């Protein structure tokens, strides 16, 4: 009889372990991942589907004919390794919820018995005892653990949102630098041509005895400086293109043939649309890190509830069965730990201190965000004032050059004067580009302080779409 019970027990144990997970190897293959990275493209069919699912203005063709901040940001969400890491961390936090909800397993024991009496009616070996220990959590501990894990998973999702904003911010800055440096390069080439013409005209005058050698030396020096500036400006464009590709998560060759547009680049939003009160309100409503700190506080609060609940011991139902001399003996008795020497005071105090610490962090972060947003708005207003002044100067120089061109056409002005005025016009345009860069950079800093797009056609708030399901298996070749 004892042997049959042992067999039944073994069958029960085997059935329990049938549902266990099995190990699936996924070895890292750096060479394979590198090859896959080199084959990334803006024409990726998965990226096209991602754009059609998440872009506000659906592309008429895929890949789009022109790439702007929004579509490049979505491409960054699709390819960014930082966002892929954040998504993996969210999955880890979600797995922690499963762990928090796990109930403690019962403990069973089984032991043999040997009959020394040598009775002919009984086998010498038999099932001696069977014990069962069933732990029961009390005071809602499991619910508090699950609630804490839920809050931490929410914090991980908000952290992924912060990463997504960082991706968007890097792409915006890289695209701004690329487009403005391309313009600077064009203006530098035009200035080089204008100064080359000036040097040639002065050389002709020197040859005719109408100008001195120092004047020619000065003209040639200006041309050489412009030549060096043009070479430097043109050299920055490939580096900017590489930085843009890196911000998206692509090899630089993937941007070959792509056209980039920024329709509102020359017209950042007017300061009248951004009042200090509105900026402060937007900062407090939109900052993802501030919302994440609130969730962290909720998690700390649940942790405190859990430690308080741990004052109350868990109940353990211990039962047993033994067979002795043909007699079935059953035992059942609850047990619990007596909170005599401590009532979990240490962990409770630590959890309470942690909650106060997170609350202080929230208040400090809130004050810092308000100061950051106000400073960014002041800087943006100053950059807009400089941009307006540069626009006026560029407009004046452009009008002056037009007048000089008409005067030269009718013989009222010479070519050297016209070339000099053209150089001044180009210099004013370079200054305008510099101040435009300052205004757009200050606008980017203001957007970062709010974590919200601003300007014409900007979304009401920053809500990043879910990361693309494009995980790279490390073992792929």
C-alpha angles and dihedrals in degrees: 000000000000092000092054091053091051090053092049091049092050090050090051092051092049090051091052093055093048091088096053120126120251128221117257114192119223105177120196116250109187094181092053093048090048091053091049090051091053090055095054113121142177086236091063108139091220090054090050091054090047092052092049091050098047112021116103091219108042113228113248089214132024119254091031117244090232128030120213134178093278098049092042089051090053089049087052091051089052098048106023113121089202092059091045088055091049090051090051089052089052090054089050090052091048089052088054088062089060090050092049091052095050114118119222112263122239118249121227130191131196128187137172129237128213121205110219093185092077093219113184090219096060135050112245091234122052142146102292104184143348121198133189126194113191115188117207120194115221139197094037095287094149092052091051091049091051092047091051092049090048091054092047090051089052088051090052090053091051089048087055087052090054089051090050091052090049089053090051092047093051092048092049092050092046093048091048092052093047096050095044094046089051088055091046089053092052092049091047091054091050091049090049090054092047093051091045088056090048092051091049092050093048090048089053090051092049089052089051091048093246097113137036129245093247089059090053092047090052092049092048091048090053090050093050091049090050090048091054092046091051092051091048093048093048091048091057094060097071090046090051090050090052091049090051091051091049091050090054094044097247136121110256092245088065089071093057110127094006117136119216126204136182108181095186097041094112095043113055114182118283117255090238089071091057113059121179092246092051093047092051092048092049091049093053093045101042107034105114094198090056091052089047090054089053090053090048088054090052089051090050089050091053089048089055091050089051094052091048089051089052088069086079112070123234119249121241120199107204120189135168146182130203135175117214129169092344092309124121110220120192127190131188128172136151120227137186139176113260113230092222105126097034139003095207090273095151098054090041091054091047092049092048091049090049091053091051090048092053090047090053090048090053094051092047092047091049092052091046092050092052091050092045093051093048092048091048091051092050091050091048093051090050091049090050091052090052090048092052091050091049091049091053092049092047091048091051093049092047091052090047091052091050090052092048090050091054091047091050090049092059094040098255093118135034128239095250092057090048092050091049091051089048089054090051090049091052091046089054090051090051090052089049090053090049093052091044088055089051092050094047091045090051089048089052090051089050090050090050091051088055098031086223132110114248134191136053114346094002118153118259091244138353110266110164118209118239115279114269117262093241103120114169113228106226091217096057116114 
